[in-house]
Amino acid sequence: MTRNVDVLVAGGGGFIGGHLVADLLKQGLTVRSVDIKPMDEWYQVHEGVENVVADLSLRENAFAQTDGAGEVYMLAADMGGMGFIENNKALCMLTVNTSTHMLEAAKAAEVERYFYSSSACVYNGSKQTDPNITALKEEDAYPADPEDGYGWEKLFSERMARHFLEDYGLQTRVARYHNVYGPEGTWTGGREKAPAATCRKIAEAVISGKHEIDIWGDGEQTRSFMYVDDCVKGSQMFLKGDSPLPVNLGSSELISINDLYSMVEGFAGITCKRNYQLDAPQGVRGRNSDNTLIKEIYGWEPSVSLLEGMEKTYAWVYDQVKAARA
């Protein structure tokens, strides 16, 4: 099989994809970065990369772009924060077309390794009803009751990756991402996740002088959030590793949304009046990553503290908000 590129990043125009491509370039690898978005909507466009705009949900495109690639990172998906995935269930499930065609293409191209980015949304909802949640182990995905729409597509596709390994020998690796955040991500428009939304609201309050914000739910729901640098490092570790098991890739540092707002208020030096929107989408009451298995297999877990990561993210989002208002 002729190789003309070391790595294909499907979804390379997205938030995580852009950071991953940058890191692969630093290692001297040749990269093909593919995304459905027009190039001017990519989060990062790197020089020295084969950048391609293509819809990988179409079988012919998936095969054409995977041809000649040594390794594949499959990050392409329709996704966003809780507001987006609760209101776009069919759209999220249609990502199964991309997931299916990319696996078929990787098999046909005989790629050496295939990484699939699954999600903590695969976990059984009945195990996430308490803000003081017991961290989720990998086996807690079953019996299956994932997030409707987005979670079901992720759970189905990670099992499909497993069966491509078992039946065809395709070396698939699967990570369950837990709430990735950081600079160069979505910070407005409805697809942003809680860390970026929090930073944007506080930045808007600082710049406008109106110290009043809306919070979805009562703010007592809890999550853990993983800084993007840890996500990029962990994804590559998984791809190179020997374990085919779906493994959590997330921080185990649990925080409530209220405390997340307080943290960012501290960066900004303000305190805001909080208006709680109890009828807004808020997802499960609690979700955290149990990192026992990742430490057993890889001897590593995400380590960038939430305080450090959020301070960097707030500084970046503040600049975006200010520039948008200039």
GUDOTI-797175 format. One record per residue (C-alpha): residue number from 1; x, y, z. Coordinates in nm, 3 decimals, m for minus. Example, Ala and Ser with C-alpha at 12.3 -4.5 7.8 and 13.67 -1.06 7.14 Angstrom:
# residues 2
+-----+---------+---------+---------+
: num :    east :   north :      up :
+-----+---------+---------+---------+
:   1 :   1.230 :  m0.450 :   0.780 :
:   2 :   1.367 :  m0.106 :   0.714 :
+-----+---------+---------+---------+
This chain:
# residues 326
+-----+---------+---------+---------+
: num :    east :   north :      up :
+-----+---------+---------+---------+
:   1 :   0.000 :   0.000 :   0.000 :
:   2 :   0.150 :   0.334 :  m0.109 :
:   3 :   0.160 :   0.598 :   0.164 :
:   4 :   0.164 :   0.963 :   0.065 :
:   5 :   0.079 :   1.114 :   0.402 :
:   6 :   0.162 :   1.004 :   0.756 :
:   7 :  m0.162 :   1.109 :   0.922 :
:   8 :  m0.516 :   1.199 :   0.822 :
:   9 :  m0.709 :   1.416 :   1.068 :
:  10 :  m1.081 :   1.395 :   0.991 :
:  11 :  m1.236 :   1.705 :   1.140 :
:  12 :  m0.904 :   1.891 :   1.126 :
:  13 :  m1.083 :   2.224 :   1.090 :
:  14 :  m1.248 :   2.182 :   1.429 :
:  15 :  m1.135 :   2.285 :   1.775 :
:  16 :  m0.951 :   1.968 :   1.883 :
:  17 :  m0.850 :   1.888 :   1.526 :
:  18 :  m0.673 :   2.220 :   1.485 :
:  19 :  m0.467 :   2.166 :   1.800 :
:  20 :  m0.390 :   1.807 :   1.701 :
:  21 :  m0.269 :   1.904 :   1.355 :
:  22 :  m0.038 :   2.167 :   1.509 :
:  23 :   0.116 :   1.908 :   1.738 :
:  24 :   0.162 :   1.651 :   1.462 :
:  25 :   0.338 :   1.915 :   1.250 :
:  26 :   0.579 :   1.990 :   1.535 :
:  27 :   0.678 :   1.623 :   1.523 :
:  28 :   0.768 :   1.652 :   1.155 :
:  29 :   0.483 :   1.437 :   1.031 :
:  30 :   0.302 :   1.492 :   0.702 :
:  31 :  m0.064 :   1.565 :   0.762 :
:  32 :  m0.384 :   1.575 :   0.559 :
:  33 :  m0.648 :   1.779 :   0.739 :
:  34 :  m1.008 :   1.740 :   0.618 :
:  35 :  m1.321 :   1.920 :   0.728 :
:  36 :  m1.666 :   1.989 :   0.588 :
:  37 :  m1.658 :   2.356 :   0.685 :
:  38 :  m1.546 :   2.622 :   0.436 :
:  39 :  m1.180 :   2.702 :   0.499 :
:  40 :  m1.257 :   3.048 :   0.637 :
:  41 :  m1.459 :   2.882 :   0.915 :
:  42 :  m1.179 :   2.649 :   1.028 :
:  43 :  m1.061 :   2.715 :   1.381 :
:  44 :  m0.698 :   2.691 :   1.275 :
:  45 :  m0.548 :   2.659 :   0.926 :
:  46 :  m0.188 :   2.540 :   0.930 :
:  47 :   0.063 :   2.593 :   0.656 :
:  48 :   0.254 :   2.290 :   0.534 :
:  49 :  m0.056 :   2.071 :   0.563 :
:  50 :  m0.270 :   1.922 :   0.288 :
:  51 :  m0.587 :   2.108 :   0.385 :
:  52 :  m0.901 :   1.975 :   0.219 :
:  53 :  m1.266 :   2.081 :   0.235 :
:  54 :  m1.476 :   1.768 :   0.191 :
:  55 :  m1.792 :   1.608 :   0.330 :
:  56 :  m1.673 :   1.280 :   0.478 :
:  57 :  m2.029 :   1.158 :   0.530 :
:  58 :  m2.020 :   1.082 :   0.158 :
:  59 :  m1.863 :   0.744 :   0.096 :
:  60 :  m1.664 :   0.850 :  m0.208 :
:  61 :  m1.509 :   1.142 :  m0.020 :
:  62 :  m1.420 :   0.928 :   0.281 :
:  63 :  m1.243 :   0.678 :   0.053 :
:  64 :  m1.064 :   0.946 :  m0.149 :
:  65 :  m0.930 :   1.131 :   0.154 :
:  66 :  m0.827 :   0.820 :   0.347 :
:  67 :  m0.639 :   0.673 :   0.051 :
:  68 :  m0.263 :   0.681 :   0.113 :
:  69 :  m0.287 :   0.771 :   0.484 :
:  70 :  m0.080 :   0.577 :   0.737 :
:  71 :  m0.286 :   0.663 :   1.043 :
:  72 :  m0.629 :   0.819 :   1.093 :
:  73 :  m0.770 :   1.037 :   1.370 :
:  74 :  m1.147 :   1.036 :   1.328 :
:  75 :  m1.271 :   1.352 :   1.503 :
:  76 :  m1.536 :   1.464 :   1.253 :
:  77 :  m1.881 :   1.503 :   1.407 :
:  78 :  m2.174 :   1.738 :   1.434 :
:  79 :  m2.160 :   1.843 :   1.797 :
:  80 :  m2.174 :   2.128 :   2.044 :
:  81 :  m2.271 :   2.214 :   2.399 :
:  82 :  m2.578 :   2.080 :   2.577 :
:  83 :  m2.809 :   2.336 :   2.417 :
:  84 :  m2.704 :   2.220 :   2.072 :
:  85 :  m2.715 :   1.845 :   2.120 :
:  86 :  m3.051 :   1.850 :   2.301 :
:  87 :  m3.206 :   2.042 :   2.011 :
:  88 :  m3.033 :   1.865 :   1.721 :
:  89 :  m3.066 :   1.494 :   1.796 :
:  90 :  m3.125 :   1.384 :   1.436 :
:  91 :  m2.834 :   1.591 :   1.309 :
:  92 :  m2.605 :   1.443 :   1.573 :
:  93 :  m2.713 :   1.089 :   1.485 :
:  94 :  m2.647 :   1.149 :   1.115 :
:  95 :  m2.276 :   1.162 :   1.202 :
:  96 :  m2.308 :   0.784 :   1.188 :
:  97 :  m2.271 :   0.820 :   0.810 :
:  98 :  m1.927 :   0.977 :   0.855 :
:  99 :  m1.827 :   0.726 :   1.123 :
: 100 :  m1.932 :   0.431 :   0.907 :
: 101 :  m1.774 :   0.548 :   0.584 :
: 102 :  m1.447 :   0.642 :   0.754 :
: 103 :  m1.415 :   0.295 :   0.905 :
: 104 :  m1.487 :   0.133 :   0.569 :
: 105 :  m1.236 :   0.364 :   0.402 :
: 106 :  m0.969 :   0.291 :   0.664 :
: 107 :  m1.018 :  m0.081 :   0.612 :
: 108 :  m0.993 :  m0.047 :   0.234 :
: 109 :  m0.682 :   0.172 :   0.262 :
: 110 :  m0.526 :  m0.070 :   0.509 :
: 111 :  m0.433 :   0.212 :   0.747 :
: 112 :  m0.201 :   0.110 :   1.027 :
: 113 :  m0.393 :   0.269 :   1.316 :
: 114 :  m0.737 :   0.428 :   1.352 :
: 115 :  m0.836 :   0.654 :   1.641 :
: 116 :  m1.203 :   0.723 :   1.718 :
: 117 :  m1.310 :   1.008 :   1.946 :
: 118 :  m1.606 :   0.890 :   2.148 :
: 119 :  m1.763 :   1.086 :   2.433 :
: 120 :  m1.866 :   1.076 :   2.798 :
: 121 :  m2.219 :   1.119 :   2.662 :
: 122 :  m2.223 :   0.739 :   2.607 :
: 123 :  m2.267 :   0.681 :   2.980 :
: 124 :  m2.590 :   0.553 :   3.130 :
: 125 :  m2.801 :   0.852 :   3.232 :
: 126 :  m2.939 :   0.680 :   3.543 :
: 127 :  m2.585 :   0.680 :   3.688 :
: 128 :  m2.555 :   1.058 :   3.657 :
: 129 :  m2.847 :   1.188 :   3.860 :
: 130 :  m2.653 :   1.324 :   4.160 :
: 131 :  m2.421 :   1.630 :   4.153 :
: 132 :  m2.200 :   1.440 :   4.400 :
: 133 :  m2.153 :   1.170 :   4.140 :
: 134 :  m1.933 :   0.867 :   4.175 :
: 135 :  m1.686 :   0.901 :   3.890 :
: 136 :  m1.783 :   0.698 :   3.583 :
: 137 :  m1.591 :   0.382 :   3.504 :
: 138 :  m1.582 :   0.253 :   3.148 :
: 139 :  m1.825 :  m0.029 :   3.228 :
: 140 :  m2.086 :   0.227 :   3.335 :
: 141 :  m2.179 :   0.273 :   2.968 :
: 142 :  m2.391 :  m0.043 :   3.006 :
: 143 :  m2.674 :  m0.125 :   3.024 :
: 144 :  m2.701 :   0.133 :   2.748 :
: 145 :  m2.891 :   0.453 :   2.820 :
: 146 :  m2.670 :   0.726 :   2.671 :
: 147 :  m2.749 :   1.089 :   2.592 :
: 148 :  m3.030 :   1.078 :   2.337 :
: 149 :  m2.911 :   1.145 :   1.984 :
: 150 :  m2.545 :   1.240 :   2.023 :
: 151 :  m2.463 :   0.976 :   2.285 :
: 152 :  m2.631 :   0.694 :   2.095 :
: 153 :  m2.432 :   0.774 :   1.781 :
: 154 :  m2.108 :   0.773 :   1.979 :
: 155 :  m2.186 :   0.445 :   2.153 :
: 156 :  m2.287 :   0.275 :   1.828 :
: 157 :  m1.978 :   0.400 :   1.646 :
: 158 :  m1.735 :   0.295 :   1.916 :
: 159 :  m1.882 :  m0.057 :   1.905 :
: 160 :  m1.853 :  m0.050 :   1.527 :
: 161 :  m1.483 :   0.035 :   1.568 :
: 162 :  m1.450 :  m0.261 :   1.804 :
: 163 :  m1.604 :  m0.497 :   1.551 :
: 164 :  m1.385 :  m0.368 :   1.267 :
: 165 :  m1.092 :  m0.469 :   1.486 :
: 166 :  m1.239 :  m0.809 :   1.572 :
: 167 :  m1.366 :  m0.898 :   1.225 :
: 168 :  m1.120 :  m0.724 :   0.990 :
: 169 :  m0.809 :  m0.664 :   1.201 :
: 170 :  m0.826 :  m0.284 :   1.165 :
: 171 :  m0.627 :  m0.149 :   1.461 :
: 172 :  m0.889 :   0.077 :   1.616 :
: 173 :  m0.842 :   0.275 :   1.937 :
: 174 :  m1.121 :   0.458 :   2.120 :
: 175 :  m1.115 :   0.744 :   2.371 :
: 176 :  m1.414 :   0.876 :   2.560 :
: 177 :  m1.356 :   1.251 :   2.577 :
: 178 :  m1.484 :   1.438 :   2.881 :
: 179 :  m1.567 :   1.804 :   2.807 :
: 180 :  m1.264 :   1.938 :   2.622 :
: 181 :  m1.199 :   2.313 :   2.644 :
: 182 :  m0.929 :   2.569 :   2.572 :
: 183 :  m0.832 :   2.855 :   2.340 :
: 184 :  m0.915 :   2.847 :   1.967 :
: 185 :  m1.251 :   2.685 :   2.035 :
: 186 :  m1.616 :   2.777 :   1.992 :
: 187 :  m1.700 :   3.064 :   2.227 :
: 188 :  m2.029 :   3.194 :   2.085 :
: 189 :  m2.308 :   3.103 :   1.843 :
: 190 :  m2.483 :   2.825 :   2.035 :
: 191 :  m2.238 :   2.537 :   1.998 :
: 192 :  m2.001 :   2.651 :   2.275 :
: 193 :  m1.960 :   2.433 :   2.582 :
: 194 :  m1.984 :   2.543 :   2.944 :
: 195 :  m1.622 :   2.663 :   2.994 :
: 196 :  m1.628 :   2.886 :   2.686 :
: 197 :  m1.981 :   3.008 :   2.758 :
: 198 :  m1.879 :   3.094 :   3.113 :
: 199 :  m1.575 :   3.288 :   2.991 :
: 200 :  m1.779 :   3.472 :   2.729 :
: 201 :  m2.053 :   3.579 :   2.971 :
: 202 :  m1.803 :   3.710 :   3.224 :
: 203 :  m1.602 :   3.887 :   2.954 :
: 204 :  m1.920 :   4.050 :   2.823 :
: 205 :  m2.005 :   4.161 :   3.176 :
: 206 :  m1.661 :   4.316 :   3.221 :
: 207 :  m1.664 :   4.496 :   2.886 :
: 208 :  m2.026 :   4.616 :   2.907 :
: 209 :  m2.015 :   4.706 :   3.274 :
: 210 :  m2.344 :   4.518 :   3.323 :
: 211 :  m2.255 :   4.267 :   3.592 :
: 212 :  m2.550 :   4.031 :   3.546 :
: 213 :  m2.546 :   3.687 :   3.382 :
: 214 :  m2.784 :   3.403 :   3.297 :
: 215 :  m2.695 :   3.049 :   3.407 :
: 216 :  m2.867 :   2.738 :   3.266 :
: 217 :  m3.022 :   2.534 :   3.548 :
: 218 :  m2.955 :   2.598 :   3.916 :
: 219 :  m2.579 :   2.591 :   3.871 :
: 220 :  m2.538 :   2.296 :   4.107 :
: 221 :  m2.486 :   2.045 :   3.823 :
: 222 :  m2.129 :   1.918 :   3.821 :
: 223 :  m1.879 :   1.830 :   3.550 :
: 224 :  m1.510 :   1.768 :   3.493 :
: 225 :  m1.333 :   1.952 :   3.212 :
: 226 :  m1.017 :   1.856 :   3.022 :
: 227 :  m0.775 :   2.112 :   2.880 :
: 228 :  m0.711 :   2.066 :   2.509 :
: 229 :  m0.335 :   2.008 :   2.546 :
: 230 :  m0.408 :   1.701 :   2.758 :
: 231 :  m0.663 :   1.583 :   2.502 :
: 232 :  m0.409 :   1.608 :   2.219 :
: 233 :  m0.143 :   1.424 :   2.418 :
: 234 :  m0.380 :   1.152 :   2.534 :
: 235 :  m0.530 :   1.093 :   2.189 :
: 236 :  m0.186 :   1.025 :   2.041 :
: 237 :  m0.098 :   0.802 :   2.335 :
: 238 :  m0.411 :   0.597 :   2.276 :
: 239 :  m0.343 :   0.564 :   1.902 :
: 240 :   0.010 :   0.438 :   1.962 :
: 241 :  m0.093 :   0.213 :   2.252 :
: 242 :  m0.187 :  m0.152 :   2.246 :
: 243 :  m0.524 :  m0.143 :   2.421 :
: 244 :  m0.835 :  m0.160 :   2.200 :
: 245 :  m1.065 :  m0.086 :   2.494 :
: 246 :  m1.270 :   0.237 :   2.507 :
: 247 :  m1.099 :   0.437 :   2.782 :
: 248 :  m1.191 :   0.762 :   2.957 :
: 249 :  m0.983 :   1.060 :   2.848 :
: 250 :  m1.076 :   1.335 :   3.090 :
: 251 :  m0.987 :   1.517 :   3.407 :
: 252 :  m1.118 :   1.385 :   3.737 :
: 253 :  m1.133 :   1.736 :   3.886 :
: 254 :  m1.506 :   1.780 :   3.956 :
: 255 :  m1.661 :   2.127 :   3.983 :
: 256 :  m2.012 :   2.271 :   3.992 :
: 257 :  m2.116 :   2.523 :   3.729 :
: 258 :  m2.164 :   2.781 :   4.006 :
: 259 :  m1.806 :   2.732 :   4.120 :
: 260 :  m1.686 :   2.750 :   3.761 :
: 261 :  m1.848 :   3.094 :   3.730 :
: 262 :  m1.692 :   3.199 :   4.061 :
: 263 :  m1.349 :   3.093 :   3.932 :
: 264 :  m1.381 :   3.305 :   3.618 :
: 265 :  m1.524 :   3.598 :   3.813 :
: 266 :  m1.205 :   3.579 :   4.016 :
: 267 :  m0.992 :   3.612 :   3.699 :
: 268 :  m1.199 :   3.911 :   3.592 :
: 269 :  m1.214 :   4.078 :   3.934 :
: 270 :  m1.592 :   4.115 :   3.932 :
: 271 :  m1.896 :   3.956 :   4.093 :
: 272 :  m2.213 :   3.916 :   3.887 :
: 273 :  m2.579 :   3.889 :   3.976 :
: 274 :  m2.690 :   3.543 :   3.863 :
: 275 :  m3.022 :   3.470 :   3.694 :
: 276 :  m3.094 :   3.097 :   3.694 :
: 277 :  m3.284 :   2.965 :   3.392 :
: 278 :  m3.437 :   2.647 :   3.527 :
: 279 :  m3.608 :   2.551 :   3.199 :
: 280 :  m3.288 :   2.570 :   2.991 :
: 281 :  m3.100 :   2.256 :   2.874 :
: 282 :  m2.859 :   2.141 :   3.143 :
: 283 :  m2.794 :   1.770 :   3.078 :
: 284 :  m2.724 :   1.522 :   3.353 :
: 285 :  m2.684 :   1.638 :   3.715 :
: 286 :  m2.331 :   1.512 :   3.754 :
: 287 :  m2.054 :   1.365 :   3.537 :
: 288 :  m1.694 :   1.288 :   3.622 :
: 289 :  m1.419 :   1.071 :   3.479 :
: 290 :  m1.287 :   0.772 :   3.670 :
: 291 :  m0.924 :   0.751 :   3.565 :
: 292 :  m0.834 :   0.416 :   3.715 :
: 293 :  m0.814 :   0.240 :   3.377 :
: 294 :  m0.613 :   0.506 :   3.192 :
: 295 :  m0.357 :   0.504 :   3.474 :
: 296 :  m0.340 :   0.124 :   3.466 :
: 297 :  m0.289 :   0.107 :   3.090 :
: 298 :  m0.088 :   0.422 :   3.016 :
: 299 :   0.048 :   0.529 :   3.355 :
: 300 :  m0.082 :   0.878 :   3.283 :
: 301 :  m0.390 :   1.094 :   3.319 :
: 302 :  m0.476 :   1.452 :   3.216 :
: 303 :  m0.292 :   1.686 :   3.450 :
: 304 :  m0.351 :   2.049 :   3.353 :
: 305 :  m0.543 :   2.197 :   3.647 :
: 306 :  m0.880 :   2.356 :   3.582 :
: 307 :  m0.755 :   2.682 :   3.733 :
: 308 :  m0.459 :   2.697 :   3.495 :
: 309 :  m0.655 :   2.594 :   3.189 :
: 310 :  m0.949 :   2.824 :   3.256 :
: 311 :  m0.723 :   3.124 :   3.313 :
: 312 :  m0.569 :   3.073 :   2.968 :
: 313 :  m0.909 :   3.014 :   2.813 :
: 314 :  m1.062 :   3.324 :   2.972 :
: 315 :  m0.778 :   3.543 :   2.846 :
: 316 :  m0.832 :   3.413 :   2.491 :
: 317 :  m1.213 :   3.443 :   2.501 :
: 318 :  m1.190 :   3.794 :   2.648 :
: 319 :  m0.980 :   3.901 :   2.349 :
: 320 :  m1.235 :   3.750 :   2.108 :
: 321 :  m1.527 :   3.926 :   2.277 :
: 322 :  m1.343 :   4.257 :   2.281 :
: 323 :  m1.240 :   4.226 :   1.916 :
: 324 :  m1.596 :   4.139 :   1.814 :
: 325 :  m1.725 :   4.453 :   1.980 :
: 326 :  m1.457 :   4.684 :   1.839 :
+-----+---------+---------+---------+
